Amino acid sequence: MLQSVTFNPGDIVQVYQKISEGEKTRIQIFEGTVLGIRGRGENKMYTVRKVVDGIAVEKIFPLLSPSIEKVVIKGHQKRRVRRAKLTFMRSSIK
């Protein structure tokens, strides 16, 4: 059964991802703003962007990946989101 998307572009989310290092596995948290959601059905993917010490990091996560433990919505952008893809945020520092 397909999981429905419960977040939208502009939402601030925490993605809990399982990382395997040798025989051990741990959970790494990636928190950032959702820039966009693309794909359809099982191929749905979303892009999350965060800024660390002035350097921007973007990751693309598949929605139905077995390595994703959970996605927690932390909040929304301060301003109203009027676009489906927030690629203009790449040119801004914040």
N, C-alpha and C positions, 0 to 999 in steps of 0.2 A: 504494500500500500504506500502511496506517495505521501510525503510529508508536505503540508502546505506552508507557504512562506508567511511568517507572522511579523516580519519587519520590512521596512521600506527604505529606499535611499534617503540618507540624511539621519538615520537612526544611529545612535552610538551603541555598539554591541560588544560583548565579550565572547570570544570563540574559544572553547575548551577543546584542544586538539591533543590526541594521543601521540607521543613521540617514543619510538622504540630505539634504545641505545644498547646494542648487543642483546643480552637476555633480559634487561630491565626495561620497563615501560614507565613513562611519567606523563603527566598532563601539563601542557604549556598553554598559558592564557594569552590571547592576542586581543587587545582592546583597541577599537578605533571606530571610524565613521564608515558607514556603508556608502560606497560611491555609486554602485549600480547593481542591478540584478539582470542577468541575461540567460537565455536558454529557455527550454520548454520541457516539461515532464521530468524525466530522469536526468536530463542534461543540464538542469538549472544550476547556475553558478552565481556567486556574489563576490564582489571585490570590497575589501576592507582596507582602510588607510589610516595610519597613525604617524605622528611626528615624534621622534625621539632625539633630543638635543639638536634640533634644527635640521635633522635628516629625516626625510619622509620614507616610510616603508609601506608597501602595498602587498597584500596577499590575495590570491584568488582561491576561494574554497568551493568545492562541489557541495551542493546542498545535501545529497544523500551519501556522503562519504562515510565509510565505517570508522575512519580515524577521527571524526568529529564526535566528541562526547556530548556536548550540548552548546546551545547558543543562548546567551542571556541578554535581554535588551536593557541597557542602562539608562537611556534617555533619548532625547531628540535634539536636533540642532536648535539654536536660539532663534534663527530666522526661519521663515516659512520656506519649504522646499517647493520649487515650481518646475523642476525638471525630473526626468526619469533617470538620467545619467549625470552625475555631478563631477564631470571631468574638469570643470573650471576651477575646482578646489586644488588641482595640482599646481596651478600657477601661483596660488597664494601661499604664504609662509605658514599661516595658522592652520 
